[in-house]
């Protein structure tokens, strides 16, 4: 079964140099205390999967009081907390709904830091890392030159 992914491209400017930033995105609906549409970046360089603090608030879920660790993500110091199991609703290429449970998902919350770092932490994306792909035995297929990208279950 194939689950289509989106290729998102943005033109970025850094120090008078322009480049294209490309991200592979998985659109999902998440069921918490309410249904929330979200996008996850597929990041094969990230060992952990997490939702950002804004998504947690939108789901109206309490964070677990058990802090897993502190880590730096995208230049921001965040606290990683565990969260309850969630269900991700994905659309297959045939338009059918496929459900994955998240046994290995955390939330990245802004750490006690200065206001600039906190503001940056609030802009972090949702990430699906290697732990999620391995746990669910998902295969990632990319052919960016032909704009073909999908997960296979």
N, CA, C and O atoms as a DFTB+ gen file, in Angstrom:
612 C
 N C O
     1  1       0.844      -1.161       0.000
     2  2       0.000       0.000       0.000
     3  2       0.902       1.240       0.000
     4  3       1.850       1.323       0.780
     5  1       0.602       2.194      -0.872
     6  2       1.409       3.409      -0.990
     7  2       0.702       4.591      -0.332
     8  3      -0.501       4.795      -0.493
     9  1       1.494       5.363       0.416
    10  2       1.009       6.588       1.043
    11  2       1.785       7.745       0.414
    12  3       2.985       7.882       0.653
    13  1       1.120       8.574      -0.382
    14  2       1.822       9.661      -1.071
    15  2       2.406      10.686      -0.104
    16  3       1.821      10.981       0.938
    17  1       3.551      11.214      -0.464
    18  2       4.216      12.287       0.264
    19  2       4.267      13.509      -0.629
    20  3       4.190      13.393      -1.852
    21  1       4.397      14.690      -0.022
    22  2       4.504      15.926      -0.798
    23  2       5.950      16.402      -0.756
    24  3       6.630      16.274       0.262
    25  1       6.401      16.944      -1.860
    26  2       7.694      17.607      -1.909
    27  2       7.427      19.102      -1.779
    28  3       6.775      19.707      -2.630
    29  1       7.944      19.686      -0.700
    30  2       7.751      21.112      -0.464
    31  2       9.072      21.812      -0.747
    32  3      10.112      21.440      -0.202
    33  1       9.024      22.823      -1.599
    34  2      10.224      23.572      -1.968
    35  2      10.037      25.039      -1.617
    36  3       8.996      25.630      -1.902
    37  1      11.060      25.622      -0.995
    38  2      11.046      27.042      -0.648
    39  2      12.368      27.659      -1.056
    40  3      13.426      27.052      -0.886
    41  1      12.306      28.853      -1.588
    42  2      13.539      29.579      -1.895
    43  2      13.968      30.314      -0.634
    44  3      13.189      31.065      -0.047
    45  1      15.207      30.093      -0.223
    46  2      15.763      30.705       0.985
    47  2      16.927      31.608       0.603
    48  3      17.609      31.372      -0.395
    49  1      17.142      32.623       1.391
    50  2      18.280      33.529       1.217
    51  2      19.108      33.520       2.493
    52  3      18.591      33.799       3.575
    53  1      20.369      33.207       2.371
    54  2      21.299      33.236       3.495
    55  2      22.574      33.929       3.036
    56  3      23.248      33.474       2.112
    57  1      22.890      35.031       3.695
    58  2      24.107      35.783       3.386
    59  2      24.277      36.029       1.881
    60  3      25.307      35.692       1.297
    61  1      23.269      36.608       1.283
    62  2      23.277      36.965      -0.141
    63  2      23.383      35.769      -1.082
    64  3      23.694      35.935      -2.261
    65  1      23.131      34.583      -0.579
    66  2      23.132      33.383      -1.420
    67  2      21.731      32.788      -1.412
    68  3      21.135      32.589      -0.354
    69  1      21.219      32.509      -2.586
    70  2      19.882      31.950      -2.699
    71  2      19.982      30.449      -2.952
    72  3      20.798      30.002      -3.758
    73  1      19.150      29.677      -2.263
    74  2      19.118      28.239      -2.490
    75  2      17.694      27.734      -2.306
    76  3      16.839      28.427      -1.755
    77  1      17.457      26.524      -2.774
    78  2      16.134      25.910      -2.638
    79  2      16.197      24.896      -1.504
    80  3      17.019      23.979      -1.518
    81  1      15.316      25.073      -0.522
    82  2      15.203      24.106       0.570
    83  2      14.078      23.140       0.220
    84  3      12.955      23.558      -0.065
    85  1      14.382      21.866       0.243
    86  2      13.390      20.841      -0.102
    87  2      13.104      19.980       1.119
    88  3      14.018      19.590       1.846
    89  1      11.831      19.688       1.335
    90  2      11.414      18.826       2.442
    91  2      10.375      17.844       1.940
    92  3       9.517      18.176       1.122
    93  1      10.474      16.634       2.448
    94  2       9.482      15.597       2.145
    95  2       8.457      15.619       3.279
    96  3       8.810      15.448       4.446
    97  1       7.191      15.830       2.930
    98  2       6.130      16.060       3.912
    99  2       5.085      14.946       3.863
   100  3       4.658      14.518       2.791
   101  1       4.686      14.490       5.052
   102  2       3.577      13.542       5.191
   103  2       2.407      14.277       5.833
   104  3       2.477      14.628       7.011
   105  1       1.319      14.522       5.072
   106  2       0.135      15.146       5.676
   107  2      -0.670      14.086       6.430
   108  3      -0.879      12.985       5.921
   109  1      -1.124      14.418       7.645
   110  2      -1.888      13.480       8.465
   111  2      -2.999      14.214       9.201
   112  3      -2.988      15.440       9.317
   113  1      -3.939      13.452       9.688
   114  2      -4.882      13.915      10.696
   115  2      -4.535      13.146      11.956
   116  3      -4.334      11.932      11.917
   117  1      -4.465      13.861      13.086
   118  2      -4.128      13.251      14.359
   119  2      -5.348      13.333      15.259
   120  3      -6.014      14.366      15.331
   121  1      -5.630      12.242      15.940
   122  2      -6.738      12.230      16.883
   123  2      -6.164      12.316      18.292
   124  3      -5.466      11.411      18.749
   125  1      -6.467      13.410      18.966
   126  2      -6.131      13.574      20.376
   127  2      -7.455      13.731      21.081
   128  3      -8.310      12.848      21.008
   129  1      -7.634      14.850      21.767
   130  2      -8.955      15.167      22.309
   131  2      -9.827      15.803      21.246
   132  3     -11.026      15.999      21.440
   133  1      -9.199      16.128      20.101
   134  2      -9.922      16.576      18.921
   135  2      -9.087      16.202      17.700
   136  3      -7.954      15.743      17.848
   137  1      -9.624      16.389      16.508
   138  2      -8.917      16.052      15.279
   139  2      -8.126      17.266      14.811
   140  3      -8.660      18.372      14.722
   141  1      -6.847      17.047      14.513
   142  2      -5.973      18.127      14.057
   143  2      -5.253      17.683      12.792
   144  3      -4.659      16.606      12.754
   145  1      -5.309      18.512      11.762
   146  2      -4.523      18.263      10.567
   147  2      -3.106      18.764      10.798
   148  3      -2.914      19.856      11.333
   149  1      -2.116      17.981      10.402
   150  2      -0.720      18.370      10.624
   151  2       0.135      17.850       9.477
   152  3      -0.257      16.951       8.732
   153  1       1.303      18.440       9.364
   154  2       2.294      17.967       8.399
   155  2       3.538      17.550       9.171
   156  3       3.991      18.249      10.077
   157  1       4.078      16.402       8.796
   158  2       5.318      15.906       9.383
   159  2       6.398      15.896       8.325
   160  3       6.167      15.463       7.197
   161  1       7.568      16.369       8.684
   162  2       8.725      16.246       7.806
   163  2       9.293      14.838       7.998
   164  3       9.497      14.400       9.130
   165  1       9.544      14.138       6.906
   166  2      10.229      12.851       6.978
   167  2      11.717      13.175       7.043
   168  3      12.281      13.717       6.093
   169  1      12.351      12.842       8.162
   170  2      13.750      13.192       8.382
   171  2      14.548      11.939       8.717
   172  3      14.563      11.490       9.864
   173  1      15.207      11.380       7.714
   174  2      15.979      10.150       7.917
   175  2      17.279      10.408       8.672
   176  3      17.977       9.463       9.039
   177  1      17.608      11.661       8.906
   178  2      18.790      11.995       9.693
   179  2      18.467      12.208      11.159
   180  3      19.359      12.488      11.960
   181  1      17.204      12.078      11.516
   182  2      16.772      12.297      12.898
   183  2      16.426      10.946      13.530
   184  3      15.588      10.217      13.000
   185  1      17.056      10.609      14.647
   186  2      16.766       9.310      15.269
   187  2      15.427       9.269      15.993
   188  3      14.913       8.183      16.262
   189  1      14.842      10.436      16.319
   190  2      13.607      10.501      17.105
   191  2      12.490      11.176      16.326
   192  3      12.735      11.988      15.434
   193  1      11.262      10.823      16.678
   194  2      10.085      11.469      16.107
   195  2       9.410      12.292      17.184
   196  3       9.358      11.888      18.345
   197  1       8.894      13.442      16.798
   198  2       8.220      14.273      17.787
   199  2       7.242      15.213      17.116
   200  3       7.343      15.507      15.925
   201  1       6.284      15.681      17.920
   202  2       5.408      16.763      17.492
   203  2       5.891      18.022      18.197
   204  3       6.525      17.958      19.250
   205  1       5.585      19.145      17.610
   206  2       5.983      20.402      18.240
   207  2       4.951      20.813      19.280
   208  3       3.869      20.233      19.376
   209  1       5.311      21.817      20.045
   210  2       4.466      22.267      21.151
   211  2       3.125      22.813      20.653
   212  3       2.096      22.608      21.298
   213  1       3.131      23.496      19.526
   214  2       1.888      24.060      18.982
   215  2       0.904      22.944      18.616
   216  3      -0.294      23.065      18.871
   217  1       1.406      21.862      18.022
   218  2       0.533      20.723      17.691
   219  2      -0.039      20.112      18.957
   220  3      -1.217      19.755      18.992
   221  1       0.776      19.985      20.001
   222  2       0.294      19.459      21.279
   223  2      -0.853      20.316      21.818
   224  3      -1.868      19.794      22.279
   225  1      -0.678      21.635      21.754
   226  2      -1.738      22.530      22.225
   227  2      -3.001      22.388      21.381
   228  3      -4.109      22.371      21.918
   229  1      -2.837      22.286      20.056
   230  2      -3.997      22.127      19.173
   231  2      -4.745      20.822      19.438
   232  3      -5.966      20.766      19.290
   233  1      -4.019      19.775      19.828
   234  2      -4.649      18.491      20.150
   235  2      -5.334      18.519      21.511
   236  3      -6.100      17.617      21.848
   237  1      -5.049      19.571      22.297
   238  2      -5.607      19.720      23.631
   239  2      -5.215      18.542      24.534
   240  3      -6.034      18.017      25.288
   241  1      -3.946      18.143      24.437
   242  2      -3.437      17.040      25.246
   243  2      -2.521      17.574      26.341
   244  3      -1.794      18.545      26.132
   245  1      -2.559      16.942      27.501
   246  2      -1.586      17.316      28.526
   247  2      -0.257      16.651      28.208
   248  3      -0.218      15.546      27.665
   249  1       0.822      17.324      28.546
   250  2       2.120      16.669      28.380
   251  2       2.347      15.762      29.567
   252  3       1.875      16.037      30.670
   253  1       3.063      14.692      29.345
   254  2       3.440      13.807      30.433
   255  2       4.451      14.557      31.284
   256  3       5.265      15.310      30.748
   257  1       4.420      14.372      32.575
   258  2       5.355      15.081      33.451
   259  2       6.749      14.464      33.426
   260  3       7.670      15.000      34.042
   261  1       6.915      13.363      32.735
   262  2       8.201      12.675      32.693
   263  2       9.050      13.228      31.555
   264  3       8.818      12.914      30.387
   265  1      10.033      14.052      31.902
   266  2      10.917      14.604      30.884
   267  2      11.887      13.512      30.452
   268  3      12.522      12.880      31.297
   269  1      12.009      13.287      29.163
   270  2      12.909      12.269      28.646
   271  2      14.332      12.799      28.609
   272  3      15.254      12.141      29.089
   273  1      14.516      13.990      28.040
   274  2      15.863      14.570      27.923
   275  2      15.778      15.989      27.418
   276  3      14.710      16.460      27.029
   277  1      16.913      16.671      27.426
   278  2      17.069      17.961      26.773
   279  2      17.857      17.710      25.498
   280  3      18.749      16.862      25.476
   281  1      17.539      18.434      24.443
   282  2      18.336      18.332      23.227
   283  2      18.215      19.614      22.423
   284  3      17.301      20.414      22.622
   285  1      19.152      19.789      21.518
   286  2      19.134      20.946      20.635
   287  2      18.582      20.495      19.292
   288  3      19.107      19.573      18.668
   289  1      17.520      21.155      18.860
   290  2      16.906      20.853      17.566
   291  2      16.816      22.162      16.801
   292  3      16.212      23.126      17.272
   293  1      17.411      22.193      15.637
   294  2      17.360      23.405      14.808
   295  2      17.928      24.623      15.507
   296  3      17.485      25.746      15.265
   297  1      18.908      24.408      16.373
   298  2      19.542      25.518      17.079
   299  2      18.808      25.961      18.325
   300  3      19.229      26.923      18.968
   301  1      17.717      25.289      18.691
   302  2      16.956      25.654      19.885
   303  2      17.045      24.547      20.928
   304  3      16.924      23.366      20.602
   305  1      17.257      24.933      22.176
   306  2      17.258      23.984      23.268
   307  2      15.810      23.655      23.618
   308  3      15.018      24.549      23.918
   309  1      15.472      22.384      23.579
   310  2      14.108      21.953      23.884
   311  2      14.150      20.834      24.913
   312  3      15.141      20.116      25.043
   313  1      13.046      20.708      25.640
   314  2      12.834      19.576      26.532
   315  2      11.974      18.577      25.782
   316  3      10.953      18.943      25.199
   317  1      12.379      17.331      25.795
   318  2      11.610      16.275      25.132
   319  2      10.807      15.539      26.197
   320  3      11.370      15.012      27.157
   321  1       9.495      15.507      26.023
   322  2       8.586      14.820      26.926
   323  2       7.901      13.684      26.182
   324  3       7.710      13.759      24.968
   325  1       7.533      12.639      26.899
   326  2       6.746      11.576      26.284
   327  2       5.285      12.016      26.258
   328  3       4.854      12.827      27.078
   329  1       4.540      11.478      25.319
   330  2       3.111      11.777      25.236
   331  2       2.345      10.471      25.067
   332  3       2.928       9.451      24.697
   333  1       1.050      10.496      25.334
   334  2       0.259       9.273      25.175
   335  2       0.207       8.834      23.715
   336  3       0.498       9.608      22.803
   337  1      -0.162       7.599      23.525
   338  2      -0.305       7.060      22.172
   339  2      -1.350       7.861      21.405
   340  3      -2.428       8.167      21.915
   341  1      -0.998       8.191      20.163
   342  2      -1.912       8.910      19.276
   343  2      -2.178       8.046      18.050
   344  3      -1.438       7.102      17.772
   345  1      -3.225       8.372      17.330
   346  2      -3.502       7.719      16.056
   347  2      -3.286       8.731      14.943
   348  3      -3.814       9.842      14.984
   349  1      -2.500       8.331      13.946
   350  2      -2.294       9.149      12.757
   351  2      -3.137       8.558      11.635
   352  3      -3.042       7.367      11.340
   353  1      -3.952       9.387      11.019
   354  2      -4.791       8.956       9.905
   355  2      -4.151       9.461       8.620
   356  3      -3.993      10.666       8.425
   357  1      -3.783       8.525       7.740
   358  2      -3.094       8.844       6.495
   359  2      -3.981       8.436       5.330
   360  3      -4.797       7.521       5.450
   361  1      -3.819       9.116       4.205
   362  2      -4.553       8.747       2.989
   363  2      -3.634       7.984       2.056
   364  3      -2.509       8.409       1.792
   365  1      -4.120       6.852       1.557
   366  2      -3.354       6.088       0.579
   367  2      -3.529       6.725      -0.793
   368  3      -4.330       7.643      -0.966
   369  1      -2.769       6.226      -1.768
   370  2      -2.889       6.770      -3.121
   371  2      -4.270       6.512      -3.716
   372  3      -4.672       7.191      -4.660
   373  1      -5.003       5.531      -3.171
   374  2      -6.357       5.228      -3.653
   375  2      -7.420       5.985      -2.858
   376  3      -8.615       5.790      -3.081
   377  1      -6.992       6.853      -1.927
   378  2      -7.935       7.643      -1.146
   379  2      -8.480       6.942       0.078
   380  3      -9.350       7.481       0.762
   381  1      -7.985       5.747       0.370
   382  2      -8.420       5.020       1.558
   383  2      -7.694       5.577       2.786
   384  3      -6.610       6.149       2.672
   385  1      -8.300       5.405       3.943
   386  2      -7.700       5.867       5.191
   387  2      -6.903       4.714       5.810
   388  3      -7.399       3.593       5.930
   389  1      -5.661       5.009       6.201
   390  2      -4.778       4.047       6.852
   391  2      -4.381       4.637       8.198
   392  3      -4.005       5.806       8.275
   393  1      -4.461       3.837       9.262
   394  2      -4.203       4.329      10.611
   395  2      -2.909       3.738      11.152
   396  3      -2.682       2.531      11.074
   397  1      -2.060       4.613      11.705
   398  2      -0.845       4.192      12.411
   399  2      -0.925       4.706      13.837
   400  3      -1.298       5.857      14.067
   401  1      -0.574       3.854      14.801
   402  2      -0.502       4.288      16.196
   403  2       0.917       4.737      16.497
   404  3       1.880       4.165      15.985
   405  1       1.041       5.755      17.324
   406  2       2.346       6.298      17.650
   407  2       2.805       5.800      19.010
   408  3       2.433       6.364      20.039
   409  1       3.600       4.760      19.018
   410  2       4.171       4.272      20.268
   411  2       5.480       4.981      20.576
   412  3       5.977       4.914      21.701
   413  1       6.035       5.653      19.591
   414  2       7.377       6.218      19.749
   415  2       7.398       7.698      19.377
   416  3       8.274       8.149      18.640
   417  1       6.431       8.442      19.889
   418  2       6.350       9.866      19.567
   419  2       6.500      10.682      20.847
   420  3       5.957      10.322      21.891
   421  1       7.229      11.762      20.757
   422  2       7.456      12.663      21.880
   423  2       7.011      14.056      21.488
   424  3       6.597      14.289      20.352
   425  1       7.099      14.986      22.433
   426  2       6.816      16.383      22.138
   427  2       8.049      17.200      22.505
   428  3       8.665      16.990      23.549
   429  1       8.395      18.136      21.620
   430  2       9.514      19.042      21.855
   431  2       8.942      20.364      22.352
   432  3       8.222      21.055      21.631
   433  1       9.275      20.703      23.596
   434  2       8.762      21.929      24.201
   435  2       9.899      22.908      24.422
   436  3      11.013      22.504      24.753
   437  1       9.629      24.187      24.243
   438  2      10.675      25.180      24.495
   439  2      11.223      25.027      25.910
   440  3      10.467      24.901      26.873
   441  1      12.534      25.042      26.015
   442  2      13.198      24.922      27.304
   443  2      13.221      26.281      27.989
   444  3      12.911      27.305      27.379
   445  1      13.584      26.276      29.240
   446  2      13.758      27.547      29.956
   447  2      14.991      28.228      29.379
   448  3      16.115      27.936      29.787
   449  1      14.787      29.113      28.453
   450  2      15.886      29.791      27.764
   451  2      15.495      31.240      27.554
   452  3      14.454      31.687      28.037
   453  1      16.327      31.973      26.834
   454  2      15.970      33.367      26.573
   455  2      14.796      33.435      25.590
   456  3      14.476      32.450      24.925
   457  1      14.171      34.588      25.508
   458  2      12.945      34.742      24.710
   459  2      13.165      34.451      23.225
   460  3      12.282      33.892      22.574
   461  1      14.318      34.820      22.682
   462  2      14.595      34.569      21.267
   463  2      14.644      33.067      20.992
   464  3      14.082      32.602      20.000
   465  1      15.314      32.301      21.864
   466  2      15.389      30.841      21.688
   467  2      14.012      30.204      21.856
   468  3      13.661      29.274      21.130
   469  1      13.231      30.709      22.819
   470  2      11.878      30.175      23.015
   471  2      11.025      30.409      21.777
   472  3      10.310      29.512      21.331
   473  1      11.101      31.620      21.222
   474  2      10.314      31.950      20.030
   475  2      10.699      31.027      18.875
   476  3       9.831      30.571      18.131
   477  1      11.990      30.753      18.722
   478  2      12.441      29.842      17.662
   479  2      11.941      28.426      17.915
   480  3      11.540      27.739      16.976
   481  1      11.958      27.985      19.151
   482  2      11.501      26.630      19.486
   483  2      10.027      26.443      19.122
   484  3       9.618      25.342      18.755
   485  1       9.225      27.510      19.221
   486  2       7.805      27.402      18.870
   487  2       7.591      27.206      17.371
   488  3       6.502      26.810      16.955
   489  1       8.602      27.475      16.560
   490  2       8.458      27.312      15.110
   491  2       8.982      25.970      14.604
   492  3       8.980      25.730      13.397
   493  1       9.427      25.099      15.493
   494  2       9.958      23.802      15.055
   495  2       8.874      22.996      14.347
   496  3       7.702      23.079      14.715
   497  1       9.252      22.222      13.340
   498  2       8.262      21.393      12.638
   499  2       7.988      20.096      13.388
   500  3       8.697      19.747      14.332
   501  1       6.955      19.394      12.955
   502  2       6.716      18.017      13.401
   503  2       7.663      17.135      12.601
   504  3       7.840      17.341      11.400
   505  1       8.272      16.156      13.257
   506  2       9.284      15.315      12.606
   507  2       8.928      13.841      12.762
   508  3       8.593      13.389      13.856
   509  1       9.003      13.101      11.668
   510  2       8.992      11.639      11.725
   511  2      10.404      11.186      11.403
   512  3      10.889      11.377      10.288
   513  1      11.053      10.590      12.378
   514  2      12.435      10.153      12.230
   515  2      12.549       8.665      11.978
   516  3      11.565       7.976      11.709
   517  1      13.773       8.192      12.072
   518  2      14.054       6.779      11.804
   519  2      13.307       5.847      12.747
   520  3      12.891       4.766      12.329
   521  1      13.125       6.233      14.008
   522  2      12.438       5.366      14.961
   523  2      11.037       5.015      14.476
   524  3      10.607       3.867      14.589
   525  1      10.325       6.001      13.937
   526  2       8.960       5.788      13.457
   527  2       8.947       4.899      12.212
   528  3       8.133       3.982      12.105
   529  1       9.858       5.179      11.273
   530  2       9.918       4.377      10.045
   531  2      10.256       2.926      10.346
   532  3       9.675       2.013       9.760
   533  1      11.193       2.715      11.257
   534  2      11.598       1.348      11.618
   535  2      10.479       0.642      12.373
   536  3      10.136      -0.497      12.057
   537  1       9.910       1.315      13.371
   538  2       8.860       0.705      14.200
   539  2       7.668       0.236      13.365
   540  3       7.102      -0.825      13.624
   541  1       7.295       1.025      12.370
   542  2       6.134       0.687      11.535
   543  2       6.513      -0.052      10.251
   544  3       5.660      -0.314       9.403
   545  1       7.802      -0.387      10.115
   546  2       8.302      -1.121       8.935
   547  2       7.894      -0.430       7.637
   548  3       7.452      -1.076       6.687
   549  1       8.049       0.903       7.613
   550  2       7.703       1.691       6.433
   551  2       8.907       1.794       5.504
   552  3      10.042       1.954       5.953
   553  1       8.645       1.701       4.221
   554  2       9.687       1.875       3.207
   555  2       9.502       3.245       2.570
   556  3       8.391       3.627       2.203
   557  1      10.604       3.978       2.444
   558  2      10.569       5.309       1.868
   559  2      11.121       5.252       0.455
   560  3      12.246       4.801       0.243
   561  1      10.326       5.713      -0.522
   562  2      10.749       5.737      -1.928
   563  2      10.798       7.176      -2.410
   564  3       9.831       7.924      -2.271
   565  1      11.945       7.557      -2.984
   566  2      12.119       8.908      -3.503
   567  2      12.738       8.866      -4.887
   568  3      13.739       8.184      -5.109
   569  1      12.151       9.582      -5.797
   570  2      12.763       9.874      -7.082
   571  2      12.441      11.340      -7.346
   572  3      11.482      11.670      -8.044
   573  1      13.265      12.204      -6.772
   574  2      12.961      13.627      -6.786
   575  2      13.006      14.231      -8.182
   576  3      12.301      15.202      -8.459
   577  1      13.826      13.667      -9.064
   578  2      13.901      14.218     -10.423
   579  2      12.580      14.012     -11.178
   580  3      12.266      14.767     -12.098
   581  1      11.817      13.003     -10.790
   582  2      10.512      12.757     -11.424
   583  2       9.347      13.092     -10.494
   584  3       8.197      12.771     -10.794
   585  1       9.647      13.743      -9.357
   586  2       8.632      14.140      -8.374
   587  2       7.779      12.962      -7.926
   588  3       6.551      13.042      -7.893
   589  1       8.449      11.868      -7.581
   590  2       7.763      10.671      -7.071
   591  2       8.317      10.396      -5.672
   592  3       9.512      10.153      -5.501
   593  1       7.431      10.440      -4.676
   594  2       7.828      10.136      -3.322
   595  2       6.627       9.558      -2.577
   596  3       5.516      10.085      -2.642
   597  1       6.886       8.465      -1.872
   598  2       5.792       7.834      -1.112
   599  2       6.385       6.908      -0.054
   600  3       7.549       6.513      -0.111
   601  1       5.517       6.578       0.926
   602  2       5.821       5.550       1.905
   603  2       5.096       4.297       1.477
   604  3       3.986       4.367       0.948
   605  1       5.703       3.168       1.696
   606  2       5.034       1.908       1.397
   607  2       4.917       1.104       2.664
   608  3       5.879       0.953       3.418
   609  1       3.721       0.588       2.890
   610  2       3.443      -0.218       4.079
   611  2       3.507      -1.679       3.700
   612  3       3.304      -2.547       4.549
